[in-house]
Structures are given as structure tokens and as C-alpha cells.
Amino acid sequence: MHIKIILEPSEEGGYTDIVPALPGCISEGDSGREAIENIREAIKLYLEPVERCVGLL
């Protein structure tokens, strides 16, 4: 599965990640690498309820 992630520098420092296809799925990190790791976990948690529902079918 491919999901578009937008990585932007934050005004306060660090980076913010936004996933346009998943409303409200946003994460941050002090470095670009940390921000990507954090958004991967956020995506996983965001999609977890969907995976549970699909497993019930």
C-alpha cells in the first residue's frame, strides 16, 4: 500500500507530517527521519480499527 505523506519543516523546529488521505493523521519529529518513523506508527494506529473490521468479514 502506498500512502502520500507531506513532510514540512515546522516553524518551531523539527518537522510535521501530514497524510492527506487520512484526515487528522498528523505527526511530528525533531528530524526528518524521526518524523517519518512517527508518521508510520500514526498511520498504523489510524488504520488499525479498519483492519479489525475487515477481519470480521
PyMOL commands that place a pseudoatom at each C-alpha (Angstrom):
pseudoatom trace, name=CA, resn=MET, resi=1, chain=A, elem=C, hetatm=0, pos=[0.000, 0.000, 0.000]
pseudoatom trace, name=CA, resn=HIS, resi=2, chain=A, elem=C, hetatm=0, pos=[1.317, 3.425, -0.915]
pseudoatom trace, name=CA, resn=ILE, resi=3, chain=A, elem=C, hetatm=0, pos=[0.188, 6.462, 1.069]
pseudoatom trace, name=CA, resn=LYS, resi=4, chain=A, elem=C, hetatm=0, pos=[1.249, 10.022, 0.264]
pseudoatom trace, name=CA, resn=ILE, resi=5, chain=A, elem=C, hetatm=0, pos=[2.947, 11.795, 3.167]
pseudoatom trace, name=CA, resn=ILE, resi=6, chain=A, elem=C, hetatm=0, pos=[3.682, 15.512, 3.221]
pseudoatom trace, name=CA, resn=LEU, resi=7, chain=A, elem=C, hetatm=0, pos=[6.758, 16.377, 5.306]
pseudoatom trace, name=CA, resn=GLU, resi=8, chain=A, elem=C, hetatm=0, pos=[7.110, 20.058, 6.182]
pseudoatom trace, name=CA, resn=PRO, resi=9, chain=A, elem=C, hetatm=0, pos=[9.599, 21.906, 8.362]
pseudoatom trace, name=CA, resn=SER, resi=10, chain=A, elem=C, hetatm=0, pos=[7.941, 23.352, 11.482]
pseudoatom trace, name=CA, resn=GLU, resi=11, chain=A, elem=C, hetatm=0, pos=[8.374, 26.984, 12.450]
pseudoatom trace, name=CA, resn=GLU, resi=12, chain=A, elem=C, hetatm=0, pos=[9.362, 25.877, 15.968]
pseudoatom trace, name=CA, resn=GLY, resi=13, chain=A, elem=C, hetatm=0, pos=[11.949, 23.459, 14.571]
pseudoatom trace, name=CA, resn=GLY, resi=14, chain=A, elem=C, hetatm=0, pos=[11.663, 19.833, 13.582]
pseudoatom trace, name=CA, resn=TYR, resi=15, chain=A, elem=C, hetatm=0, pos=[9.193, 18.505, 11.044]
pseudoatom trace, name=CA, resn=THR, resi=16, chain=A, elem=C, hetatm=0, pos=[5.477, 17.888, 10.725]
pseudoatom trace, name=CA, resn=ASP, resi=17, chain=A, elem=C, hetatm=0, pos=[3.989, 15.034, 8.661]
pseudoatom trace, name=CA, resn=ILE, resi=18, chain=A, elem=C, hetatm=0, pos=[0.506, 15.141, 7.181]
pseudoatom trace, name=CA, resn=VAL, resi=19, chain=A, elem=C, hetatm=0, pos=[-1.328, 12.298, 5.417]
pseudoatom trace, name=CA, resn=PRO, resi=20, chain=A, elem=C, hetatm=0, pos=[-3.939, 13.931, 3.145]
pseudoatom trace, name=CA, resn=ALA, resi=21, chain=A, elem=C, hetatm=0, pos=[-5.814, 10.649, 2.557]
pseudoatom trace, name=CA, resn=LEU, resi=22, chain=A, elem=C, hetatm=0, pos=[-6.270, 10.089, 6.301]
pseudoatom trace, name=CA, resn=PRO, resi=23, chain=A, elem=C, hetatm=0, pos=[-7.942, 13.154, 7.865]
pseudoatom trace, name=CA, resn=GLY, resi=24, chain=A, elem=C, hetatm=0, pos=[-6.427, 14.031, 11.214]
pseudoatom trace, name=CA, resn=CYS, resi=25, chain=A, elem=C, hetatm=0, pos=[-3.422, 11.732, 10.745]
pseudoatom trace, name=CA, resn=ILE, resi=26, chain=A, elem=C, hetatm=0, pos=[-0.590, 14.106, 11.680]
pseudoatom trace, name=CA, resn=SER, resi=27, chain=A, elem=C, hetatm=0, pos=[2.716, 13.562, 13.437]
pseudoatom trace, name=CA, resn=GLU, resi=28, chain=A, elem=C, hetatm=0, pos=[5.942, 15.384, 14.261]
pseudoatom trace, name=CA, resn=GLY, resi=29, chain=A, elem=C, hetatm=0, pos=[9.603, 14.700, 14.839]
pseudoatom trace, name=CA, resn=ASP, resi=30, chain=A, elem=C, hetatm=0, pos=[12.809, 16.544, 15.686]
pseudoatom trace, name=CA, resn=SER, resi=31, chain=A, elem=C, hetatm=0, pos=[14.438, 15.263, 12.481]
pseudoatom trace, name=CA, resn=GLY, resi=32, chain=A, elem=C, hetatm=0, pos=[13.062, 14.180, 9.123]
pseudoatom trace, name=CA, resn=ARG, resi=33, chain=A, elem=C, hetatm=0, pos=[13.894, 10.560, 9.929]
pseudoatom trace, name=CA, resn=GLU, resi=34, chain=A, elem=C, hetatm=0, pos=[12.117, 10.715, 13.303]
pseudoatom trace, name=CA, resn=ALA, resi=35, chain=A, elem=C, hetatm=0, pos=[9.092, 12.384, 11.729]
pseudoatom trace, name=CA, resn=ILE, resi=36, chain=A, elem=C, hetatm=0, pos=[8.815, 9.588, 9.139]
pseudoatom trace, name=CA, resn=GLU, resi=37, chain=A, elem=C, hetatm=0, pos=[9.114, 6.904, 11.834]
pseudoatom trace, name=CA, resn=ASN, resi=38, chain=A, elem=C, hetatm=0, pos=[6.420, 8.658, 13.883]
pseudoatom trace, name=CA, resn=ILE, resi=39, chain=A, elem=C, hetatm=0, pos=[4.004, 9.034, 10.959]
pseudoatom trace, name=CA, resn=ARG, resi=40, chain=A, elem=C, hetatm=0, pos=[4.411, 5.351, 10.068]
pseudoatom trace, name=CA, resn=GLU, resi=41, chain=A, elem=C, hetatm=0, pos=[3.275, 4.479, 13.594]
pseudoatom trace, name=CA, resn=ALA, resi=42, chain=A, elem=C, hetatm=0, pos=[0.428, 7.034, 13.377]
pseudoatom trace, name=CA, resn=ILE, resi=43, chain=A, elem=C, hetatm=0, pos=[-0.764, 5.503, 10.072]
pseudoatom trace, name=CA, resn=LYS, resi=44, chain=A, elem=C, hetatm=0, pos=[-0.637, 2.021, 11.590]
pseudoatom trace, name=CA, resn=LEU, resi=45, chain=A, elem=C, hetatm=0, pos=[-2.734, 3.142, 14.576]
pseudoatom trace, name=CA, resn=TYR, resi=46, chain=A, elem=C, hetatm=0, pos=[-5.120, 5.096, 12.341]
pseudoatom trace, name=CA, resn=LEU, resi=47, chain=A, elem=C, hetatm=0, pos=[-5.793, 2.056, 10.145]
pseudoatom trace, name=CA, resn=GLU, resi=48, chain=A, elem=C, hetatm=0, pos=[-5.929, -0.496, 12.980]
pseudoatom trace, name=CA, resn=PRO, resi=49, chain=A, elem=C, hetatm=0, pos=[-9.718, -0.246, 13.523]
pseudoatom trace, name=CA, resn=VAL, resi=50, chain=A, elem=C, hetatm=0, pos=[-10.266, -0.776, 9.768]
pseudoatom trace, name=CA, resn=GLU, resi=51, chain=A, elem=C, hetatm=0, pos=[-8.127, -3.910, 9.809]
pseudoatom trace, name=CA, resn=ARG, resi=52, chain=A, elem=C, hetatm=0, pos=[-10.181, -5.279, 12.728]
pseudoatom trace, name=CA, resn=CYS, resi=53, chain=A, elem=C, hetatm=0, pos=[-13.426, -4.679, 10.857]
pseudoatom trace, name=CA, resn=VAL, resi=54, chain=A, elem=C, hetatm=0, pos=[-12.116, -6.327, 7.692]
pseudoatom trace, name=CA, resn=GLY, resi=55, chain=A, elem=C, hetatm=0, pos=[-11.065, -9.337, 9.791]
pseudoatom trace, name=CA, resn=LEU, resi=56, chain=A, elem=C, hetatm=0, pos=[-14.683, -9.743, 10.912]
pseudoatom trace, name=CA, resn=LEU, resi=57, chain=A, elem=C, hetatm=0, pos=[-15.947, -10.243, 7.349]
for i in range(1, 57): cmd.bond("trace and resi %d" % i, "trace and resi %d" % (i + 1))
show_as sticks, trace
zoom trace
